[in-house]
Amino acid sequence: MTIKSDNWLRRMAEQEGMITPFLPELVREADGRRIISAGCSSYGYDMRLADDGFRIFSSVHAKEIDPKRFDEQFSLIEPVLHTADDRAQFYLLPPHHYGLGVTVETFKMPRNVTGVALGKSTYARAGLLVNTTPLEASWTGRLVVEIANLANLPLRVYVNEGIGQILFFESDEDCAVSYSDRGGKYQGQTGLTYAKV
């Protein structure tokens, strides 16, 4: 199993629609302002956080979170989308809070490829932890991004900018049973999808 390069990522995006929309180069500036990098890098793809569906876990209406009986109405709140002086948009993630978002990009994983989503150094150095998440063989959808603010201060989480990186690994053979074959519960998600059993 080998990690895949920027050349391979560009081919797969163009020919197979593996990542849409796709940024073929690493973008560090948009609309004349610096952004947290997004797009194709040497051996990965920096995914972007979308401006729809971001939610933060809150104890205001619930006493516990049960992943077997997840109740988003009581467990999650929708934060305000703020605009900075440079027109960048962001959510404020309170100290020691956990949030769920969704990527701008939709992924269509080939049968012999799996991806691993990781955090970005820029955010990690500010106290943001991005959960390591697999993109399994034959999975399709927008990736739900799980993030935690480990810092003691509110942290800005910018939308339409890089939130994490995905590394892609190609096997030398197809798997016997793919995510799609087994009817994976998160197959085809188009927006924020909560815990399911």
C-alpha positions in Angstrom: 0.0 0.0 0.0 1.5 3.4 -1.0 0.7 7.0 -0.2 -0.5 8.8 -3.3 1.1 12.0 -4.8 -0.2 15.3 -6.0 0.0 14.0 -9.7 -2.2 11.0 -8.8 -4.7 13.2 -6.9 -5.0 15.6 -9.9 -5.6 12.6 -12.3 -8.2 11.0 -10.0 -10.0 14.3 -9.5 -10.1 15.0 -13.2 -10.8 11.5 -14.5 -12.8 9.9 -11.7 -14.3 12.8 -9.8 -12.7 11.6 -6.6 -12.8 15.1 -5.1 -15.2 17.8 -6.1 -14.8 20.7 -6.1 -11.1 20.2 -6.4 -8.3 22.7 -5.9 -5.4 21.4 -8.0 -2.8 23.5 -6.2 -2.3 24.5 -2.6 -4.1 27.8 -2.1 -2.9 30.2 0.6 -4.7 33.3 -0.5 -8.3 34.1 -1.6 -9.9 37.4 -2.5 -6.7 39.2 -1.6 -6.4 37.8 1.9 -4.3 35.1 3.5 -6.2 31.9 4.3 -5.4 28.6 6.1 -4.1 26.6 3.1 -6.5 24.4 1.2 -6.2 22.1 -1.9 -3.7 19.6 -3.3 -0.3 19.3 -1.5 2.6 17.0 -2.2 1.1 13.9 -0.7 -2.4 14.8 0.4 -5.3 17.1 0.0 -6.2 20.0 2.5 -10.0 19.8 2.9 -12.1 22.9 3.6 -14.7 23.4 6.3 -18.1 24.3 4.8 -20.2 27.2 6.1 -23.3 24.9 6.4 -24.1 22.6 9.2 -21.6 23.5 11.9 -22.8 22.5 15.4 -21.3 22.6 18.9 -22.0 20.2 21.7 -23.7 21.9 24.6 -24.9 20.9 28.1 -27.7 23.5 28.0 -30.5 21.1 27.1 -29.0 17.7 27.7 -27.3 15.8 30.6 -25.5 13.2 28.4 -24.7 12.2 24.9 -25.7 8.7 23.8 -24.2 7.6 20.5 -26.8 4.8 20.2 -29.7 7.2 20.7 -28.2 10.5 19.5 -30.6 13.4 19.9 -29.2 16.5 18.0 -32.1 18.6 19.2 -30.9 18.5 22.8 -27.1 17.9 22.3 -26.1 20.4 19.7 -26.4 24.2 19.2 -25.8 26.2 16.0 -23.3 28.9 16.6 -23.3 32.3 15.0 -21.2 32.7 11.8 -19.0 35.7 12.3 -17.3 37.9 9.7 -13.8 39.3 10.4 -12.5 42.7 9.3 -10.9 41.0 6.2 -14.3 39.4 5.3 -13.1 36.0 6.4 -16.0 34.0 8.0 -15.6 31.9 11.1 -17.3 30.2 14.0 -16.1 30.6 17.6 -15.5 27.3 19.3 -15.6 27.9 23.1 -12.8 26.6 25.3 -12.9 22.8 25.9 -15.8 22.3 23.5 -16.3 19.8 20.7 -17.9 20.6 17.4 -19.1 18.9 14.2 -18.7 20.3 10.7 -18.8 19.1 7.1 -16.3 19.6 4.3 -16.9 21.7 1.2 -15.6 18.8 -0.9 -17.5 15.6 -1.8 -15.3 12.5 -1.9 -15.8 9.4 -4.1 -13.4 6.8 -2.9 -12.2 4.1 -5.4 -12.6 0.5 -4.3 -8.8 0.0 -3.8 -8.1 3.4 -2.0 -8.6 4.4 1.6 -8.0 7.9 3.0 -7.1 9.1 6.4 -8.1 12.6 7.5 -5.8 14.4 10.0 -5.5 17.8 11.5 -3.4 20.7 10.2 -0.4 22.1 12.1 -1.6 25.7 11.9 -4.8 24.8 13.9 -3.0 22.3 16.2 -0.6 25.0 17.3 -3.7 27.1 18.3 -5.2 24.3 20.3 -7.6 22.7 17.8 -7.7 18.9 17.5 -9.2 17.4 14.4 -10.2 13.8 14.9 -8.5 11.2 12.7 -11.1 9.9 10.4 -11.0 7.1 7.7 -12.5 7.5 4.2 -13.1 3.9 3.5 -12.9 2.1 0.1 -16.0 2.9 -2.0 -17.3 5.5 0.5 -19.0 8.5 -1.1 -20.1 11.8 0.5 -19.1 15.0 2.2 -16.8 14.2 5.2 -18.1 15.1 8.7 -15.2 16.8 10.5 -15.0 16.3 14.3 -13.0 19.0 16.1 -12.2 19.9 19.7 -10.8 23.1 21.2 -8.3 22.1 23.8 -7.3 25.6 24.6 -8.5 27.8 27.4 -9.7 30.5 25.1 -12.4 30.6 22.3 -10.9 29.6 19.0 -11.8 30.9 15.5 -12.6 28.1 13.1 -12.6 29.5 9.6 -15.0 28.4 6.9 -14.1 27.8 3.3 -10.5 27.5 4.4 -8.4 24.4 5.2 -9.4 22.4 8.3 -7.4 19.2 7.9 -5.5 17.1 5.4 -6.4 13.8 3.9 -3.7 11.2 3.0 -4.7 8.7 0.3 -3.4 5.1 0.2 -3.8 2.7 -2.7 -3.8 -1.0 -2.2 -2.3 -3.4 -4.8 -5.6 -5.3 -4.8 -9.3 -4.6 -4.3 -10.9 -5.3 -1.0 -13.3 -8.3 -0.7 -16.1 -6.1 0.9 -16.1 -2.4 0.5 -18.0 0.3 2.5 -20.6 0.5 -0.2 -20.9 -3.3 -0.4 -21.8 -3.6 3.3 -24.2 -0.7 3.1 -22.2 1.6 5.4 -24.5 3.9 7.5 -22.7 7.1 6.4 -22.7 6.3 2.7 -23.8 9.2 0.5 -24.0 11.9 3.2 -24.5 15.3 1.7 -24.4 17.4 4.9 -23.8 17.1 8.6 -24.7 13.6 9.7 -24.9 12.6 13.3 -23.9 9.4 15.1 -25.8 6.3 14.0 -25.8 2.7 15.1 
